[in-house]
């Protein structure tokens, strides 16, 4: 479960790829220069992003024209492709190499997703780098999963779980199509019941659950005894309070909650008249009859161009709270006395 507002700046859609040519593989980790037959590419026009599969002897269509895939294959990524049937200044597209950031904006939404601002904070605060092992609960649409894999590849591994079996299967097929199978294990499990089969295994854990406090004991068992990092994404402050209290009782340290809010500014060049600071005459000369026919001339103030900025009227509001904590080395960890789980927890779990 990811509670997040939709991106209003980029309206995206996912084109359904053909399946008659067999399975396709496109790496989100290893980059290449030229577009090849069967590649998944990101298509950009103005502020619109879509994704499509480039296949030989087929066409990509949108409202700006027809774009033969044969004219795209062999072109460098980032190329500007003109429409074959229409001529005009707007009849073109850009072909971009897929990245986790771009995929977040065009992926098929199986659930609400986490966007780039929160993803960047998660990967930074979990101290991810190549070779790390990460446990993710709540695969969803795999928006975060792609970014986590990119951060820990090529020697790390991601274990991701989703309680919905169909979503887990779709995520597994998507990872395989994107060339990520060697870096991720996607499984179907209930994070509040199952123990994931991991013990003293991972360096970091990410929780995106309705009742994250119920999964904390299993996440704690999966983190290495020498210590690691944990993050919980929650849309409600009540969830945050419960998680923080339990983490404190479990002996975790460096507990902090962060809310990432974006502020977008409009930058414009504005001409502003210069104000004269010279003293003005106190009295104006009297005008005679001959002066009545003369039209007074307007004063022309010199203009100066300045850069101005203003907040956009519509801003992204609250997305969720990110709670981070550190599991210390087992030799210095101090646990509080265990407390019984309240009856309300069972209701949350349902």
C-alpha positions as CSV (number, residue, x, y, z in Angstrom):
1,X,0.0,0.0,0.0
2,X,1.5,3.3,-1.1
3,X,-0.6,6.4,-0.4
4,X,0.6,9.0,-2.9
5,X,-0.9,11.7,-5.1
6,X,-0.7,11.4,-8.9
7,X,1.8,13.4,-10.8
8,X,-0.1,16.2,-12.4
9,X,2.8,17.4,-14.6
10,X,3.4,14.3,-16.5
11,X,0.3,12.4,-17.8
12,X,1.5,8.9,-18.6
13,X,0.1,5.7,-20.1
14,X,1.5,2.2,-20.7
15,X,1.2,0.8,-24.2
16,X,0.5,-2.9,-24.2
17,X,3.4,-4.7,-25.9
18,X,2.8,-7.4,-28.5
19,X,3.7,-10.9,-27.4
20,X,4.0,-12.6,-30.8
21,X,7.8,-12.2,-30.9
22,X,8.5,-14.1,-27.7
23,X,9.9,-12.8,-24.4
24,X,11.8,-9.6,-24.4
25,X,14.7,-8.5,-22.1
26,X,15.7,-4.9,-21.6
27,X,18.2,-4.1,-18.9
28,X,17.6,-1.3,-16.4
29,X,21.1,-1.7,-15.0
30,X,23.4,-2.0,-18.0
31,X,23.0,0.9,-20.5
32,X,23.7,0.9,-24.2
33,X,24.0,3.6,-26.8
34,X,21.9,2.3,-29.7
35,X,18.2,1.2,-29.9
36,X,17.8,-2.4,-30.9
37,X,14.9,-4.5,-32.1
38,X,12.8,-5.6,-29.1
39,X,13.9,-2.8,-26.8
40,X,11.6,-1.2,-24.3
41,X,12.0,2.5,-24.8
42,X,10.6,5.7,-23.1
43,X,8.9,8.0,-25.6
44,X,8.8,11.7,-24.8
45,X,7.0,14.6,-26.4
46,X,6.8,17.9,-24.6
47,X,5.8,16.9,-21.1
48,X,4.2,13.6,-22.1
49,X,5.9,10.3,-21.4
50,X,4.9,6.8,-22.6
51,X,6.6,3.5,-23.0
52,X,6.5,1.1,-25.9
53,X,8.3,-1.9,-27.4
54,X,10.3,-1.2,-30.6
55,X,9.7,-4.0,-33.1
56,X,11.0,-4.2,-36.6
57,X,8.5,-3.5,-39.4
58,X,5.9,-2.0,-37.0
59,X,4.9,1.6,-36.3
60,X,4.4,3.7,-33.2
61,X,1.4,6.0,-33.4
62,X,0.3,9.0,-31.4
63,X,-1.6,12.1,-32.1
64,X,1.6,13.7,-33.6
65,X,2.0,11.2,-36.3
66,X,3.3,7.8,-37.4
67,X,6.8,6.8,-36.4
68,X,8.2,3.6,-38.1
69,X,10.2,1.5,-35.7
70,X,12.6,0.8,-38.5
71,X,13.6,4.5,-38.4
72,X,14.2,4.2,-34.6
73,X,16.2,1.0,-34.5
74,X,19.9,1.8,-34.8
75,X,19.5,5.4,-33.6
76,X,21.4,6.6,-30.4
77,X,19.2,6.9,-27.3
78,X,18.1,10.5,-26.9
79,X,17.6,10.9,-30.6
80,X,14.8,13.1,-32.0
81,X,12.6,11.1,-34.4
82,X,10.4,13.0,-36.9
83,X,7.0,11.7,-38.0
84,X,6.9,9.9,-41.3
85,X,3.4,11.1,-42.4
86,X,3.2,14.6,-41.0
87,X,5.5,17.5,-41.3
88,X,5.5,20.2,-38.6
89,X,7.5,21.7,-35.8
90,X,5.6,19.6,-33.2
91,X,5.6,16.2,-35.1
92,X,8.5,14.5,-33.4
93,X,9.4,12.4,-30.4
94,X,12.5,11.7,-28.3
95,X,13.6,8.1,-27.7
96,X,15.0,7.6,-24.2
97,X,16.7,4.7,-22.4
98,X,14.6,3.4,-19.6
99,X,15.8,4.2,-16.0
100,X,14.1,3.6,-12.7
101,X,13.1,7.3,-12.5
102,X,11.5,7.3,-16.0
103,X,9.9,3.9,-15.4
104,X,8.2,5.3,-12.2
105,X,6.4,7.8,-14.5
106,X,5.1,5.3,-17.1
107,X,4.7,2.0,-15.3
108,X,1.3,0.2,-15.2
109,X,-0.2,1.0,-11.8
110,X,-1.2,-2.2,-9.9
111,X,-1.2,-0.1,-6.7
112,X,-0.4,3.5,-5.8
113,X,3.3,4.0,-6.0
114,X,6.2,5.8,-4.4
115,X,7.7,8.7,-6.5
116,X,11.2,9.9,-7.0
117,X,11.4,12.4,-4.1
118,X,10.6,9.7,-1.5
119,X,12.6,7.1,-3.4
120,X,15.7,9.3,-3.3
121,X,15.4,9.7,0.5
122,X,14.9,6.0,1.0
123,X,18.0,4.9,-0.9
124,X,20.1,7.6,0.8
125,X,19.0,7.0,4.3
126,X,19.2,3.2,4.0
127,X,22.9,3.7,3.0
128,X,22.5,1.5,-0.1
129,X,25.4,0.6,-2.3
130,X,26.5,-2.3,-4.5
131,X,26.7,-5.5,-2.6
132,X,24.0,-4.7,-0.1
133,X,21.1,-7.1,0.5
134,X,17.7,-5.5,1.0
135,X,14.3,-6.8,2.1
136,X,11.2,-5.0,0.7
137,X,7.7,-5.8,1.9
138,X,4.9,-4.5,-0.3
139,X,6.2,-4.9,-3.9
140,X,3.1,-3.3,-5.4
141,X,3.9,-1.8,-8.8
142,X,7.6,-2.3,-8.2
143,X,8.4,1.4,-8.6
144,X,10.7,1.4,-5.6
145,X,12.0,-2.0,-6.4
146,X,13.7,-0.8,-9.7
147,X,15.5,1.9,-7.8
148,X,16.6,-0.4,-5.0
149,X,18.0,-2.9,-7.5
150,X,19.9,-0.2,-9.4
151,X,21.5,1.0,-6.1
152,X,22.7,-2.5,-5.0
153,X,23.6,-4.1,-8.4
154,X,25.7,-5.9,-9.6
155,X,26.7,-7.8,-6.4
156,X,23.7,-7.1,-4.2
157,X,20.3,-8.7,-4.0
158,X,16.7,-7.6,-3.3
159,X,14.1,-9.8,-1.6
160,X,10.7,-8.4,-2.3
161,X,7.4,-9.7,-1.0
162,X,3.7,-9.0,-1.7
163,X,0.7,-10.5,0.0
164,X,-1.3,-10.4,-3.3
165,X,-0.2,-13.5,-5.3
166,X,-1.2,-12.1,-8.8
167,X,0.8,-8.9,-8.1
168,X,3.8,-10.9,-7.0
169,X,3.7,-12.9,-10.2
170,X,3.3,-9.9,-12.4
171,X,6.3,-8.2,-10.7
172,X,8.4,-11.4,-11.2
173,X,7.6,-11.4,-14.9
174,X,8.4,-7.7,-15.1
175,X,11.8,-8.1,-13.5
176,X,12.6,-10.9,-15.9
177,X,11.6,-8.7,-18.9
178,X,13.7,-5.9,-17.6
179,X,16.8,-8.0,-17.2
180,X,16.8,-7.9,-13.4
181,X,16.1,-11.5,-12.5
182,X,19.7,-12.0,-11.2
183,X,19.3,-9.2,-8.7
184,X,15.9,-9.8,-7.2
185,X,13.7,-12.6,-5.7
186,X,10.0,-11.8,-5.9
187,X,7.8,-13.9,-3.6
188,X,4.2,-14.1,-2.4
189,X,3.9,-13.8,1.4
190,X,2.1,-12.1,4.2
191,X,4.5,-9.8,5.9
192,X,2.5,-9.8,9.2
193,X,2.5,-13.7,9.4
194,X,5.3,-15.2,7.4
195,X,8.9,-15.0,8.4
196,X,10.2,-14.6,4.8
197,X,12.7,-17.5,5.3
198,X,15.4,-14.9,6.0
199,X,17.4,-14.8,9.2
200,X,20.5,-12.7,9.8
201,X,20.6,-12.1,6.0
202,X,19.9,-8.5,4.9
203,X,21.5,-5.1,5.5
204,X,18.3,-3.0,5.2
205,X,14.6,-3.4,5.3
206,X,11.8,-1.4,3.7
207,X,8.2,-1.7,5.0
208,X,5.2,-0.4,3.1
209,X,2.3,-2.0,4.9
210,X,-1.1,-1.0,6.5
211,X,0.1,-2.3,9.9
212,X,3.9,-2.2,9.8
213,X,4.3,-2.8,13.5
214,X,3.1,-6.3,13.1
215,X,5.9,-7.1,10.6
216,X,8.7,-5.5,12.7
217,X,9.6,-8.8,14.6
218,X,10.1,-10.7,11.3
219,X,12.0,-7.7,9.7
220,X,14.2,-7.6,12.8
221,X,15.1,-11.3,12.5
222,X,16.0,-10.8,8.8
223,X,18.5,-8.0,9.5
224,X,22.0,-9.1,10.2
225,X,23.1,-9.4,13.9
226,X,25.9,-7.0,13.3
227,X,23.3,-4.3,12.6
228,X,21.5,-2.7,9.7
229,X,19.0,0.0,8.7
230,X,15.2,0.0,8.6
231,X,12.6,2.2,6.9
232,X,8.8,2.2,7.2
233,X,6.6,4.2,4.9
234,X,3.2,5.2,6.4
235,X,0.6,7.7,5.3
236,X,-0.8,8.2,8.8
237,X,0.9,9.6,11.9
238,X,-0.8,7.0,14.1
239,X,1.1,4.3,12.3
240,X,4.3,6.2,12.8
241,X,3.7,6.6,16.5
242,X,3.1,2.9,16.9
243,X,6.2,1.9,14.9
244,X,8.5,4.3,16.7
245,X,7.3,3.0,20.1
246,X,7.9,-0.6,19.1
247,X,11.3,0.2,17.6
248,X,12.4,1.9,20.8
249,X,11.3,-1.1,22.8
250,X,13.2,-3.4,20.4
251,X,16.4,-1.5,21.1
252,X,16.7,0.4,17.8
253,X,18.5,3.7,17.8
254,X,18.7,6.8,15.6
255,X,14.9,6.8,15.2
256,X,13.7,9.6,13.0
257,X,10.6,10.4,10.9
258,X,10.9,12.5,7.7
259,X,8.2,14.0,5.4
260,X,9.4,14.9,1.9
261,X,7.5,17.9,0.4
262,X,8.2,19.2,-3.0
263,X,8.0,23.0,-3.8
264,X,7.9,23.9,-7.5
265,X,8.7,27.5,-8.6
266,X,7.9,29.3,-11.9
267,X,11.0,31.2,-13.1
268,X,10.4,34.1,-15.5
269,X,12.2,37.1,-16.9
270,X,10.2,40.3,-16.1
271,X,10.9,43.9,-17.2
272,X,10.7,46.2,-14.3
273,X,10.8,50.1,-14.7
274,X,13.7,51.8,-13.0
275,X,12.6,54.3,-10.4
276,X,14.3,57.7,-10.6
277,X,15.6,59.0,-7.2
278,X,16.3,62.5,-8.5
279,X,14.5,65.3,-6.6
280,X,11.3,66.6,-8.3
281,X,10.5,70.3,-8.6
282,X,8.0,71.4,-6.0
283,X,6.0,73.6,-8.4
284,X,5.3,73.3,-12.1
285,X,5.5,76.2,-14.4
286,X,2.2,77.8,-15.3
287,X,1.1,77.0,-18.8
288,X,-0.1,79.8,-21.1
289,X,-2.7,79.8,-23.9
290,X,-0.1,78.8,-26.5
291,X,0.9,75.8,-24.5
292,X,-2.6,74.5,-24.4
293,X,-2.3,73.0,-27.9
294,X,0.8,71.1,-27.0
295,X,0.1,67.6,-25.8
296,X,2.1,66.7,-22.8
297,X,4.6,63.8,-23.5
298,X,4.5,60.7,-21.3
299,X,7.6,60.0,-19.4
300,X,9.4,56.9,-20.6
301,X,11.1,55.1,-17.7
302,X,14.0,52.8,-18.7
303,X,13.2,49.1,-18.2
304,X,15.5,46.6,-16.5
305,X,15.0,42.8,-17.1
306,X,15.1,40.8,-13.9
307,X,14.6,37.2,-13.0
308,X,11.6,36.6,-10.8
309,X,10.1,33.5,-9.3
310,X,6.8,32.5,-7.7
311,X,5.4,29.3,-6.2
312,X,3.1,27.4,-8.5
313,X,-0.5,27.6,-7.2
314,X,-0.9,23.8,-7.1
315,X,1.7,21.9,-5.1
316,X,2.0,18.3,-4.2
317,X,0.7,17.8,-0.7
318,X,1.4,15.1,1.9
319,X,2.5,11.7,0.5
320,X,3.6,9.8,3.5
321,X,6.0,9.7,6.5
322,X,9.3,7.9,6.2
323,X,10.5,6.5,9.6
324,X,14.2,5.4,9.7
325,X,16.0,3.5,12.5
326,X,19.2,1.7,13.0
327,X,19.6,-1.8,14.5
328,X,22.8,-1.7,16.6
329,X,25.2,-4.6,16.9
330,X,23.8,-7.4,19.1
331,X,26.5,-6.9,21.7
332,X,25.4,-3.3,22.5
333,X,21.7,-3.7,21.9
334,X,19.4,-3.0,24.8
335,X,15.8,-4.3,24.6
336,X,12.9,-3.1,26.7
337,X,10.5,-5.6,28.4
338,X,8.2,-7.1,25.8
339,X,4.7,-5.8,25.8
340,X,1.6,-7.7,24.8
341,X,0.1,-6.8,21.4
342,X,-3.2,-4.9,21.9
343,X,-6.4,-6.3,20.6
344,X,-6.6,-3.4,18.1
345,X,-3.5,-4.8,16.4
346,X,-5.4,-7.8,15.3
347,X,-8.1,-5.6,13.8
348,X,-5.5,-3.6,11.9
349,X,-4.0,-6.8,10.7
350,X,-7.3,-7.9,9.2
